[in-house]
Amino acid sequence: MNHAEVVIIGSGIVGLSTAIHIKQNDPSRNVLVLERSYLPFGASTKNAGFACIGSPSEILDDLNHISEDLVYETIAKRWKGLLYLKELLGTSVIDYKELGSHELFDSTQVENYEKCIDRLPYLNDILQDITGIKTVFEPNKNVIAQNGFNGFTKAIQHHAEGQLDIGKMMVALHKKAISLGVQILNNISVKAIYDQRVVTNYGDLSFQQLAICTNGFASDLLPKEDIEPARAQVLITKPISDLTIKGIYHFDAGYYYFRNVGNRILFGGGRNQDIAGEHTTQVKTTEKIIGHLEDLLKTKILPDTSFEIEQRWAGIMGVGKSKSPIIKQINSNQYAAVRLGGMGVAIGSLVGKELATLMLE
C-alpha cells in the first residue's frame, strides 16, 4: 500500500468518478483513493442535493461579467454532467426527481424580475439548443399562492432542473468504484506532495500519477491556482404534515435555496450575510447564518406552519473568479480537478471523467 500507479486525493464525487473512469478504461491500473475522513469530508456528502444548471437572474448576471461563449459553455457542462451522472448510476439508484425549480422574487426585486422576463425568449432559445427542451423558463403566477409563501411576488419556473438523494448517490459511487477494484483508504490526511511522493499521517506513498480532487480544500495543495473555500450552511426540518411544497426554489440571486425532502423542508444559503467569514474551511455552522435561515424559513417560506429543525450542517465549496472548473495537468505527473463553484452535483461526475481522460492520455 506504499505505492500506487494512480493516487487520488479526495473520495467525493470528482475523486470517485475519476477513479471509476480510469478503471473502466484500464482495469489493470492500480488506483488508490485517499480520504481524510471516514466519509468524504467536503461538499459531496454535505450539499443539498440540487441538480441545477442555473437560474435566469444568475445567467443574466454572469453575462454582465463573463463572455457569452464561456457562460453557455459552463451551462452546457452542467447539463451534460447531469446526463452523465444519470447514465453512470441510474436515476432510480440516486432517487432522481425531475420536479423542476422556481426562482422567486420579492417586492424589492421587481426590476430584476422584469429584466429576466424580457430576456426569457433569448434564454429559452439558447437553452433549447443545450437541453433539447423547447421552453426551459416561463413565468408561474400560481406557485407562490399555492405554497403559502410570504413576501414573494413573482416566480419564474425552470423545467430543466431536478433533485436527488446525495447519500444514495455517494453510496452508489463508492460501490461502483470498489466493484472495479479501486482501493479507498479513509482517515488519511495529506501533509505534503513532492515529485512522485505524497506524505500522509500514516507515512509516505509513491505514485506514478497523482490527482488532486479536494475542491474547496485544494487551496493549500494548489496555492498558485484561482480557488478558495466557501462554506455553505444548511438545515432541515422534521417531517411536516400536509406539506404542499415540491421541487426546488431559489431566491436572491441564488444565495438562498430550498426544496422538499419528502415532507421535510431543506433550506440553505445565506453566505452573502458574511462573505468574508464564509471563506473558510471550518466545517461548522454559525448562529449568524443559521439563525438568519431559521428566521426566513419562519417568515417567508413556512409563515403559517409550525415546524421544528432536526439537523443543521455545513459543507465547503470551491469557488474562484471563474465559474468554470479547473481541470488540468499541474506538472509531468500531477493533475487537478477542483473549483466546482457550488455545482458539484451537476458537473462532478463529468469533471472526474474529463480528468481521467486527461490522465489516461
Rosetta blueprint (number, residue, H / E / L):
1 M L
2 N L
3 H E
4 A E
5 E E
6 V E
7 V E
8 I E
9 I E
10 G L
11 S L
12 G L
13 I H
14 V H
15 G H
16 L H
17 S H
18 T H
19 A H
20 I H
21 H H
22 I H
23 K H
24 Q H
25 N H
26 D L
27 P L
28 S L
29 R L
30 N L
31 V E
32 L E
33 V E
34 L E
35 E L
36 R L
37 S L
38 Y L
39 L L
40 P L
41 F L
42 G L
43 A H
44 S H
45 T H
46 K L
47 N L
48 A L
49 G L
50 F E
51 A E
52 C L
53 I L
54 G L
55 S L
56 P H
57 S H
58 E H
59 I H
60 L H
61 D H
62 D H
63 L H
64 N L
65 H L
66 I L
67 S L
68 E H
69 D H
70 L H
71 V H
72 Y H
73 E H
74 T H
75 I H
76 A H
77 K H
78 R H
79 W H
80 K H
81 G H
82 L H
83 L H
84 Y H
85 L H
86 K H
87 E H
88 L H
89 L H
90 G L
91 T L
92 S L
93 V L
94 I L
95 D L
96 Y L
97 K E
98 E L
99 L L
100 G L
101 S E
102 H E
103 E E
104 L E
105 F E
106 D E
107 S H
108 T H
109 Q H
110 V H
111 E H
112 N H
113 Y H
114 E H
115 K H
116 C H
117 I H
118 D H
119 R H
120 L H
121 P H
122 Y H
123 L H
124 N H
125 D H
126 I H
127 L H
128 Q H
129 D H
130 I H
131 T H
132 G L
133 I L
134 K L
135 T L
136 V L
137 F E
138 E E
139 P E
140 N L
141 K L
142 N L
143 V H
144 I H
145 A H
146 Q H
147 N H
148 G L
149 F L
150 N L
151 G L
152 F E
153 T E
154 K E
155 A E
156 I E
157 Q E
158 H E
159 H L
160 A L
161 E L
162 G E
163 Q E
164 L L
165 D L
166 I H
167 G H
168 K H
169 M H
170 M H
171 V H
172 A H
173 L H
174 H H
175 K H
176 K H
177 A H
178 I H
179 S H
180 L L
181 G L
182 V L
183 Q E
184 I E
185 L E
186 N L
187 N L
188 I L
189 S L
190 V E
191 K E
192 A E
193 I E
194 Y L
195 D L
196 Q L
197 R E
198 V E
199 V E
200 T E
201 N L
202 Y L
203 G E
204 D E
205 L E
206 S E
207 F E
208 Q E
209 Q E
210 L E
211 A E
212 I E
213 C L
214 T L
215 N H
216 G H
217 F H
218 A L
219 S L
220 D L
221 L L
222 L L
223 P L
224 K L
225 E L
226 D L
227 I L
228 E E
229 P E
230 A E
231 R E
232 A E
233 Q E
234 V E
235 L E
236 I E
237 T E
238 K L
239 P L
240 I L
241 S L
242 D L
243 L L
244 T L
245 I L
246 K L
247 G L
248 I E
249 Y E
250 H E
251 F E
252 D L
253 A L
254 G L
255 Y L
256 Y E
257 Y E
258 F E
259 R E
260 N E
261 V E
262 G L
263 N L
264 R E
265 I E
266 L E
267 F E
268 G E
269 G E
270 G L
271 R H
272 N H
273 Q H
274 D L
275 I H
276 A H
277 G H
278 E H
279 H L
280 T L
281 T L
282 Q L
283 V L
284 K L
285 T L
286 T L
287 E H
288 K H
289 I H
290 I H
291 G H
292 H H
293 L H
294 E H
295 D H
296 L H
297 L H
298 K H
299 T H
300 K H
301 I H
302 L L
303 P L
304 D L
305 T L
306 S L
307 F L
308 E L
309 I E
310 E E
311 Q E
312 R E
313 W E
314 A E
315 G E
316 I E
317 M E
318 G E
319 V E
320 G L
321 K L
322 S L
323 K L
324 S L
325 P L
326 I E
327 I E
328 K E
329 Q E
330 I L
331 N L
332 S L
333 N L
334 Q E
335 Y E
336 A E
337 A E
338 V E
339 R L
340 L L
341 G L
342 G L
343 M L
344 G H
345 V H
346 A H
347 I H
348 G H
349 S H
350 L H
351 V H
352 G H
353 K H
354 E H
355 L H
356 A H
357 T H
358 L H
359 M H
360 L H
361 E L
